[in-house]
Amino acid sequence: MGATIARNKKALYDFEIFETYEAGVELKGSEVKAIRLGRVNLKDSFVKIIKGEVFLIGAHISHMNTANPFFRPDERRDRKLLLHKKQIDKLFGKVMKDGMTIVALSLYLNDKNRIKAQIALAKGKKEHDKRETLKRKEADREAKAAIKRAGV
């Protein structure tokens, strides 16, 4: 994985991640330039399989002022994700059979400088699981601070 451009931090808090996938993203016009400049938000986005195709829904990519004003793609449009047929079938089976969901974790540039989305099979956390995650995170932070103070 290359340079991360955008992260969905809320997904890591709200969901328990089981399996991750790398997917290409079908983009139009100035969207590539906007993403490279970090003008993207994955906060309320999710992934849905529609008629055998995978789509990223709810991701916000801002319009560039320097781009062609006559061709302005919708900032919240559904964007197709590019995956192999076997991967799509596996995801569809897990979602239908096991009641899992697919979430977008991040957008990043790969080694060939192409924009990729990291998506994951996940299951929603209950409220007590979320509190447990926060406690574990706080304990790790305190342990690192103690080690730092000790000068190790």
Helices and strands as residue ranges (DSSP letters): E 4-7, H 9-14, E 15-25, H 31-36, E 40-41, E 46-50, E 53-57, E 60-61, E 79-82, H 85-98, E 101-109, E 115-124, H 127-150
